[in-house]
């Protein structure tokens, strides 16, 4: 077997492995969501289709933020275009010949080129915002965002390299594109960027009734407290499947923090940190948010947190013992 054939074989094995890892991680996410309590989201089918067209494909809510919103939208639309061109490269790898984008359909690759450039511009805007402007509503305690922005940029660059070169050079650029793209696919379920896969589902299945409507709570019910029963939600097992999906798809954008009146009064309650901390607890990891750290400090010192410090948190200390 020639060196080229060995490289092609190794790339194929790598892609199969990446897909297997992705499938395993995605299965775990689905199982986590399905372990939640029942919740019916099958109502208003027509309205949900409209949400898919406007909020998911049209990115209408995201684009409400002028610079960052349009940058995210360009990256999202670029990924949709890349999905087709990447499949075309995959067919080339498998067959050793041409992909399915043959003339005149190969003109679509020029559209992908435009999106590749748009993606590079978009990630430049997002990187400047996150690492230079550093707005307060974003989280900063991980390097995930930097890794993801870099990988997305590399996916765009390898596409352009494959399209604007020829012969074996173009083929190796294509292999590089597939390796990076499939590696990213396997990485997504392990990070907050599972949002890429979960957010469209979450948007379509969002609650469409009155968001302020509360579920009835029978305070006169006789509960077996020693057996683990409790009023309200005190453990992860109390969450509905839709709430578990909400945790997985939170991208930590901070829009909830911006809109929170309690946070605006400089209270400890921060809806962004609250959700992010719950995400970490659900994964069995130590949370990073200020309110989790305050509660942890209180336990370590065996002291009662002052009312101003704990104001608005309610039963958050119970939620932080998720199982």
C-alpha positions as a Markdown table, in Angstrom:
| # | Residue | x | y | z |
|---|---|---|---|---|
| 1 | Unk | 0.0 | 0.0 | 0.0 |
| 2 | Unk | 1.3 | 3.5 | -0.9 |
| 3 | Unk | 1.9 | 6.2 | 1.7 |
| 4 | Unk | -1.2 | 8.0 | 0.3 |
| 5 | Unk | -3.3 | 4.9 | 0.8 |
| 6 | Unk | -2.0 | 4.5 | 4.4 |
| 7 | Unk | -2.9 | 8.1 | 5.2 |
| 8 | Unk | -6.3 | 7.7 | 3.7 |
| 9 | Unk | -6.9 | 4.5 | 5.7 |
| 10 | Unk | -5.7 | 6.2 | 8.9 |
| 11 | Unk | -8.0 | 9.2 | 8.3 |
| 12 | Unk | -10.9 | 6.8 | 7.8 |
| 13 | Unk | -10.2 | 4.9 | 11.0 |
| 14 | Unk | -10.0 | 8.2 | 12.9 |
| 15 | Unk | -13.4 | 9.4 | 11.5 |
| 16 | Unk | -15.1 | 6.1 | 12.5 |
| 17 | Unk | -13.6 | 6.4 | 16.0 |
| 18 | Unk | -14.7 | 10.1 | 16.3 |
| 19 | Unk | -18.2 | 9.1 | 15.2 |
| 20 | Unk | -18.3 | 6.3 | 17.7 |
| 21 | Unk | -17.3 | 8.6 | 20.6 |
| 22 | Unk | -19.8 | 11.2 | 19.5 |
| 23 | Unk | -22.6 | 8.6 | 19.4 |
| 24 | Unk | -21.7 | 7.3 | 22.9 |
| 25 | Unk | -21.6 | 10.8 | 24.4 |
| 26 | Unk | -24.8 | 11.7 | 22.7 |
| 27 | Unk | -26.5 | 8.6 | 24.0 |
| 28 | Unk | -25.5 | 9.5 | 27.5 |
| 29 | Unk | -26.9 | 13.0 | 27.1 |
| 30 | Unk | -30.2 | 11.6 | 25.8 |
| 31 | Unk | -30.4 | 9.2 | 28.7 |
| 32 | Unk | -29.7 | 12.0 | 31.2 |
| 33 | Unk | -32.7 | 14.0 | 29.7 |
| 34 | Unk | -35.0 | 11.0 | 29.6 |
| 35 | Unk | -34.5 | 10.3 | 33.3 |
| 36 | Unk | -36.4 | 13.5 | 34.0 |
| 37 | Unk | -40.0 | 13.7 | 35.0 |
| 38 | Unk | -42.8 | 13.9 | 32.4 |
| 39 | Unk | -43.7 | 17.1 | 30.6 |
| 40 | Unk | -45.9 | 17.5 | 27.6 |
| 41 | Unk | -44.5 | 19.8 | 24.9 |
| 42 | Unk | -46.6 | 18.4 | 22.0 |
| 43 | Unk | -49.0 | 21.4 | 21.9 |
| 44 | Unk | -49.1 | 24.2 | 19.3 |
| 45 | Unk | -47.4 | 22.2 | 16.5 |
| 46 | Unk | -47.8 | 25.0 | 13.9 |
| 47 | Unk | -46.3 | 27.6 | 16.3 |
| 48 | Unk | -43.4 | 25.3 | 17.0 |
| 49 | Unk | -42.7 | 24.9 | 13.3 |
| 50 | Unk | -42.7 | 28.7 | 13.1 |
| 51 | Unk | -40.2 | 28.9 | 15.9 |
| 52 | Unk | -37.9 | 26.4 | 14.1 |
| 53 | Unk | -38.0 | 28.6 | 10.9 |
| 54 | Unk | -37.5 | 31.9 | 12.7 |
| 55 | Unk | -35.6 | 31.3 | 15.9 |
| 56 | Unk | -33.5 | 28.3 | 14.8 |
| 57 | Unk | -32.9 | 28.8 | 11.0 |
| 58 | Unk | -33.4 | 32.6 | 11.0 |
| 59 | Unk | -31.6 | 33.1 | 14.3 |
| 60 | Unk | -34.1 | 35.9 | 15.1 |
| 61 | Unk | -33.5 | 36.1 | 18.9 |
| 62 | Unk | -29.7 | 35.8 | 18.6 |
| 63 | Unk | -29.6 | 38.7 | 16.1 |
| 64 | Unk | -31.2 | 41.0 | 18.6 |
| 65 | Unk | -27.6 | 41.7 | 19.7 |
| 66 | Unk | -26.2 | 43.6 | 16.8 |
| 67 | Unk | -22.5 | 42.7 | 16.6 |
| 68 | Unk | -22.3 | 39.5 | 18.7 |
| 69 | Unk | -25.7 | 38.3 | 17.5 |
| 70 | Unk | -24.9 | 38.6 | 13.8 |
| 71 | Unk | -21.5 | 37.1 | 14.4 |
| 72 | Unk | -23.1 | 34.0 | 16.0 |
| 73 | Unk | -25.7 | 33.9 | 13.2 |
| 74 | Unk | -23.0 | 33.9 | 10.5 |
| 75 | Unk | -21.2 | 31.0 | 12.3 |
| 76 | Unk | -24.4 | 29.1 | 12.6 |
| 77 | Unk | -25.4 | 29.5 | 8.9 |
| 78 | Unk | -21.8 | 28.7 | 7.9 |
| 79 | Unk | -22.0 | 25.5 | 9.8 |
| 80 | Unk | -25.1 | 24.5 | 7.9 |
| 81 | Unk | -23.3 | 25.2 | 4.6 |
| 82 | Unk | -20.2 | 23.3 | 5.9 |
| 83 | Unk | -22.4 | 20.3 | 6.7 |
| 84 | Unk | -23.0 | 19.7 | 3.0 |
| 85 | Unk | -19.4 | 20.4 | 1.8 |
| 86 | Unk | -18.0 | 18.2 | 4.6 |
| 87 | Unk | -20.3 | 15.3 | 3.5 |
| 88 | Unk | -19.0 | 15.9 | 0.0 |
| 89 | Unk | -15.5 | 15.5 | 1.2 |
| 90 | Unk | -16.5 | 12.3 | 3.1 |
| 91 | Unk | -17.9 | 10.8 | 0.0 |
| 92 | Unk | -14.5 | 11.6 | -1.8 |
| 93 | Unk | -12.6 | 9.9 | 1.0 |
| 94 | Unk | -14.8 | 6.8 | 0.9 |
| 95 | Unk | -15.0 | 6.4 | -2.9 |
| 96 | Unk | -11.5 | 7.7 | -3.7 |
| 97 | Unk | -13.1 | 9.7 | -6.5 |
| 98 | Unk | -15.4 | 12.6 | -6.8 |
| 99 | Unk | -18.0 | 13.7 | -4.3 |
| 100 | Unk | -21.7 | 14.3 | -5.0 |
| 101 | Unk | -21.2 | 18.0 | -5.7 |
| 102 | Unk | -20.6 | 17.6 | -9.4 |
| 103 | Unk | -21.3 | 20.4 | -12.0 |
| 104 | Unk | -23.4 | 22.4 | -11.9 |
| 105 | Unk | -24.0 | 21.6 | -8.2 |
| 106 | Unk | -20.4 | 22.3 | -7.4 |
| 107 | Unk | -21.2 | 26.0 | -7.7 |
| 108 | Unk | -22.5 | 25.6 | -4.1 |
| 109 | Unk | -18.9 | 25.4 | -2.9 |
| 110 | Unk | -18.5 | 29.1 | -3.8 |
| 111 | Unk | -21.4 | 29.8 | -1.4 |
| 112 | Unk | -19.5 | 27.8 | 1.2 |
| 113 | Unk | -16.4 | 29.8 | 0.5 |
| 114 | Unk | -18.3 | 33.0 | 1.3 |
| 115 | Unk | -19.6 | 31.5 | 4.5 |
| 116 | Unk | -16.0 | 30.4 | 5.4 |
| 117 | Unk | -14.9 | 34.0 | 5.1 |
| 118 | Unk | -18.0 | 35.1 | 7.1 |
| 119 | Unk | -17.2 | 32.6 | 9.8 |
| 120 | Unk | -13.6 | 33.9 | 10.1 |
| 121 | Unk | -15.0 | 37.5 | 10.5 |
| 122 | Unk | -17.6 | 36.2 | 13.0 |
| 123 | Unk | -15.1 | 34.4 | 15.2 |
| 124 | Unk | -12.9 | 37.5 | 15.1 |
| 125 | Unk | -15.7 | 39.6 | 16.4 |
| 126 | Unk | -16.6 | 37.1 | 19.1 |
| 127 | Unk | -13.0 | 36.7 | 20.2 |
| 128 | Unk | -12.5 | 40.5 | 20.4 |
| 129 | Unk | -15.7 | 40.7 | 22.5 |
| 130 | Unk | -14.8 | 37.8 | 24.8 |
| 131 | Unk | -11.1 | 38.4 | 25.3 |
| 132 | Unk | -10.8 | 42.2 | 24.9 |
| 133 | Unk | -14.1 | 43.8 | 25.8 |
| 134 | Unk | -14.9 | 41.1 | 28.3 |
| 135 | Unk | -18.6 | 42.0 | 29.2 |
| 136 | Unk | -19.6 | 41.1 | 32.7 |
| 137 | Unk | -22.4 | 38.8 | 31.7 |
| 138 | Unk | -20.1 | 36.2 | 30.1 |
| 139 | Unk | -18.3 | 33.4 | 32.1 |
| 140 | Unk | -14.5 | 33.4 | 32.0 |
| 141 | Unk | -13.3 | 30.5 | 34.1 |
| 142 | Unk | -12.7 | 28.1 | 31.2 |
| 143 | Unk | -10.7 | 28.0 | 28.0 |
| 144 | Unk | -13.5 | 26.3 | 26.2 |
| 145 | Unk | -14.6 | 29.3 | 24.2 |
| 146 | Unk | -11.0 | 30.0 | 23.0 |
| 147 | Unk | -10.6 | 26.4 | 21.9 |
| 148 | Unk | -13.9 | 26.3 | 20.1 |
| 149 | Unk | -13.3 | 29.6 | 18.3 |
| 150 | Unk | -9.9 | 28.3 | 17.2 |
| 151 | Unk | -11.3 | 25.0 | 15.9 |
| 152 | Unk | -14.1 | 26.7 | 14.0 |
| 153 | Unk | -11.6 | 29.0 | 12.4 |
| 154 | Unk | -9.5 | 26.0 | 11.4 |
| 155 | Unk | -12.5 | 24.2 | 9.9 |
| 156 | Unk | -13.0 | 27.3 | 7.7 |
| 157 | Unk | -9.3 | 27.6 | 6.7 |
| 158 | Unk | -9.0 | 23.9 | 5.8 |
| 159 | Unk | -12.1 | 24.2 | 3.6 |
| 160 | Unk | -10.6 | 27.1 | 1.7 |
| 161 | Unk | -7.3 | 25.3 | 1.5 |
| 162 | Unk | -9.0 | 22.3 | -0.1 |
| 163 | Unk | -11.1 | 24.3 | -2.5 |
| 164 | Unk | -8.3 | 26.6 | -3.8 |
| 165 | Unk | -5.5 | 24.0 | -4.2 |
| 166 | Unk | -5.2 | 21.1 | -6.6 |
| 167 | Unk | -4.0 | 17.5 | -6.7 |
| 168 | Unk | -2.7 | 15.7 | -3.6 |
| 169 | Unk | -2.4 | 19.1 | -1.8 |
| 170 | Unk | -6.1 | 19.6 | -2.1 |
| 171 | Unk | -6.8 | 16.1 | -1.0 |
| 172 | Unk | -4.7 | 16.5 | 2.1 |
| 173 | Unk | -6.4 | 19.8 | 2.9 |
| 174 | Unk | -9.6 | 17.8 | 2.6 |
| 175 | Unk | -8.4 | 15.2 | 5.0 |
| 176 | Unk | -7.3 | 17.9 | 7.5 |
| 177 | Unk | -10.8 | 19.4 | 7.2 |
| 178 | Unk | -12.4 | 16.1 | 8.0 |
| 179 | Unk | -10.1 | 15.3 | 10.9 |
| 180 | Unk | -10.8 | 18.7 | 12.5 |
| 181 | Unk | -14.5 | 18.7 | 11.8 |
| 182 | Unk | -15.1 | 15.2 | 13.2 |
| 183 | Unk | -12.8 | 15.8 | 16.2 |
| 184 | Unk | -14.9 | 18.9 | 16.9 |
| 185 | Unk | -18.1 | 16.8 | 16.6 |
| 186 | Unk | -16.7 | 14.3 | 19.2 |
| 187 | Unk | -15.8 | 17.2 | 21.5 |
| 188 | Unk | -19.1 | 19.1 | 21.4 |
| 189 | Unk | -21.1 | 16.8 | 23.8 |
| 190 | Unk | -18.4 | 17.2 | 26.5 |
| 191 | Unk | -18.6 | 21.0 | 26.6 |
| 192 | Unk | -21.1 | 23.9 | 27.0 |
| 193 | Unk | -21.1 | 23.9 | 23.1 |
| 194 | Unk | -23.5 | 20.9 | 23.2 |
| 195 | Unk | -25.7 | 24.0 | 22.8 |
| 196 | Unk | -25.0 | 23.7 | 19.1 |
| 197 | Unk | -27.0 | 20.4 | 19.0 |
| 198 | Unk | -29.4 | 20.9 | 21.8 |
| 199 | Unk | -30.5 | 24.5 | 21.3 |
| 200 | Unk | -32.6 | 23.9 | 18.2 |
| 201 | Unk | -34.4 | 21.1 | 20.0 |
| 202 | Unk | -34.8 | 23.2 | 23.1 |
| 203 | Unk | -36.1 | 26.2 | 21.1 |
| 204 | Unk | -38.8 | 24.2 | 19.4 |
| 205 | Unk | -39.8 | 22.4 | 22.6 |
| 206 | Unk | -39.8 | 25.6 | 24.7 |
| 207 | Unk | -42.7 | 26.3 | 27.1 |
| 208 | Unk | -45.3 | 28.3 | 25.1 |
| 209 | Unk | -47.8 | 28.9 | 27.9 |
| 210 | Unk | -47.6 | 31.6 | 30.6 |
| 211 | Unk | -44.0 | 31.3 | 31.9 |
| 212 | Unk | -45.1 | 32.8 | 35.3 |
| 213 | Unk | -47.6 | 30.0 | 35.9 |
| 214 | Unk | -46.5 | 27.8 | 38.7 |
| 215 | Unk | -47.2 | 24.2 | 39.3 |
| 216 | Unk | -49.6 | 23.5 | 42.2 |
| 217 | Unk | -47.8 | 22.4 | 45.4 |
| 218 | Unk | -49.8 | 20.5 | 48.0 |
| 219 | Unk | -48.3 | 21.8 | 51.3 |
| 220 | Unk | -50.7 | 19.6 | 53.3 |
| 221 | Unk | -49.5 | 16.4 | 51.9 |
| 222 | Unk | -47.9 | 13.9 | 54.3 |
| 223 | Unk | -44.4 | 13.2 | 53.0 |
| 224 | Unk | -41.8 | 10.6 | 53.9 |
| 225 | Unk | -38.9 | 13.0 | 54.6 |
| 226 | Unk | -36.7 | 10.2 | 55.8 |
| 227 | Unk | -37.4 | 8.3 | 52.6 |
| 228 | Unk | -36.2 | 11.3 | 50.6 |
| 229 | Unk | -39.6 | 13.0 | 49.8 |
| 230 | Unk | -39.7 | 16.7 | 49.9 |
| 231 | Unk | -41.7 | 19.8 | 48.9 |
| 232 | Unk | -40.7 | 21.3 | 45.6 |
| 233 | Unk | -37.4 | 20.5 | 43.9 |
| 234 | Unk | -34.5 | 19.5 | 46.0 |
| 235 | Unk | -32.7 | 16.9 | 43.9 |
| 236 | Unk | -31.9 | 16.5 | 40.3 |
| 237 | Unk | -34.3 | 13.6 | 40.1 |
| 238 | Unk | -37.1 | 16.1 | 40.8 |
| 239 | Unk | -36.5 | 17.9 | 37.5 |
| 240 | Unk | -38.7 | 17.3 | 34.4 |
| 241 | Unk | -36.9 | 16.2 | 31.2 |
| 242 | Unk | -37.4 | 19.6 | 29.8 |
| 243 | Unk | -35.5 | 21.2 | 32.7 |
| 244 | Unk | -32.6 | 18.7 | 32.2 |
| 245 | Unk | -32.5 | 19.7 | 28.6 |
| 246 | Unk | -32.4 | 23.4 | 29.6 |
| 247 | Unk | -29.3 | 22.7 | 31.7 |
| 248 | Unk | -27.5 | 20.9 | 28.9 |
| 249 | Unk | -28.2 | 23.6 | 26.3 |
| 250 | Unk | -27.4 | 26.7 | 28.3 |
| 251 | Unk | -24.5 | 28.5 | 26.5 |
| 252 | Unk | -23.8 | 30.8 | 29.4 |
| 253 | Unk | -24.5 | 33.9 | 27.3 |
| 254 | Unk | -25.6 | 36.0 | 30.3 |
| 255 | Unk | -28.9 | 37.3 | 28.8 |
| 256 | Unk | -30.7 | 36.1 | 31.9 |
| 257 | Unk | -28.3 | 37.9 | 34.1 |
| 258 | Unk | -28.9 | 41.2 | 32.2 |
| 259 | Unk | -32.6 | 40.8 | 32.6 |
| 260 | Unk | -32.6 | 39.8 | 36.3 |
| 261 | Unk | -33.9 | 42.5 | 38.7 |
| 262 | Unk | -32.3 | 40.8 | 41.7 |
| 263 | Unk | -28.9 | 40.8 | 40.1 |
| 264 | Unk | -29.3 | 44.5 | 39.2 |
| 265 | Unk | -29.5 | 45.2 | 43.0 |
| 266 | Unk | -26.1 | 43.6 | 43.6 |
| 267 | Unk | -27.6 | 40.6 | 45.4 |
| 268 | Unk | -25.8 | 37.3 | 45.3 |
| 269 | Unk | -28.5 | 35.7 | 43.2 |
| 270 | Unk | -27.2 | 35.4 | 39.6 |
| 271 | Unk | -29.5 | 33.3 | 37.3 |
| 272 | Unk | -26.5 | 32.7 | 35.0 |
| 273 | Unk | -24.3 | 31.3 | 37.8 |
| 274 | Unk | -27.2 | 29.4 | 39.2 |
| 275 | Unk | -27.9 | 27.5 | 36.0 |
| 276 | Unk | -24.1 | 27.1 | 35.3 |
| 277 | Unk | -23.5 | 25.7 | 38.8 |
| 278 | Unk | -26.4 | 23.3 | 38.3 |
| 279 | Unk | -24.8 | 22.1 | 35.1 |
| 280 | Unk | -21.6 | 21.4 | 36.9 |
| 281 | Unk | -23.3 | 19.6 | 39.7 |
| 282 | Unk | -25.2 | 17.5 | 37.2 |
| 283 | Unk | -21.8 | 16.4 | 35.8 |
| 284 | Unk | -20.4 | 15.7 | 39.2 |
| 285 | Unk | -18.0 | 18.6 | 39.0 |
| 286 | Unk | -17.2 | 21.5 | 41.4 |
| 287 | Unk | -19.1 | 24.6 | 40.3 |
| 288 | Unk | -17.3 | 27.9 | 39.8 |
| 289 | Unk | -20.1 | 30.5 | 40.4 |
| 290 | Unk | -19.8 | 33.1 | 43.2 |
| 291 | Unk | -23.0 | 31.8 | 45.0 |
| 292 | Unk | -21.7 | 28.2 | 45.0 |
| 293 | Unk | -18.4 | 29.4 | 46.4 |
| 294 | Unk | -20.2 | 31.4 | 49.1 |
| 295 | Unk | -22.3 | 28.4 | 50.1 |
| 296 | Unk | -19.3 | 26.1 | 50.2 |
| 297 | Unk | -17.4 | 28.6 | 52.3 |
| 298 | Unk | -20.3 | 28.7 | 54.8 |
| 299 | Unk | -20.2 | 24.9 | 55.1 |
| 300 | Unk | -16.4 | 24.8 | 55.5 |
| 301 | Unk | -16.5 | 27.4 | 58.3 |
| 302 | Unk | -19.6 | 26.0 | 59.7 |
| 303 | Unk | -21.2 | 29.4 | 59.9 |
| 304 | Unk | -24.6 | 30.8 | 58.9 |
| 305 | Unk | -24.4 | 33.0 | 55.8 |
| 306 | Unk | -25.7 | 36.5 | 56.4 |
| 307 | Unk | -29.2 | 37.4 | 55.1 |
| 308 | Unk | -27.8 | 39.9 | 52.5 |
| 309 | Unk | -25.5 | 37.3 | 51.2 |
| 310 | Unk | -28.1 | 34.6 | 50.8 |
| 311 | Unk | -31.0 | 36.9 | 49.9 |
| 312 | Unk | -33.0 | 35.5 | 47.0 |
| 313 | Unk | -31.4 | 32.1 | 46.9 |
| 314 | Unk | -34.2 | 30.2 | 48.6 |
| 315 | Unk | -33.5 | 26.5 | 48.7 |
| 316 | Unk | -30.4 | 26.8 | 46.6 |
| 317 | Unk | -28.3 | 24.9 | 49.2 |
| 318 | Unk | -30.6 | 21.9 | 48.8 |
| 319 | Unk | -30.3 | 22.1 | 45.0 |
| 320 | Unk | -26.5 | 22.0 | 45.5 |
| 321 | Unk | -26.8 | 18.5 | 46.8 |
| 322 | Unk | -28.0 | 17.1 | 43.5 |
| 323 | Unk | -28.0 | 13.4 | 43.0 |
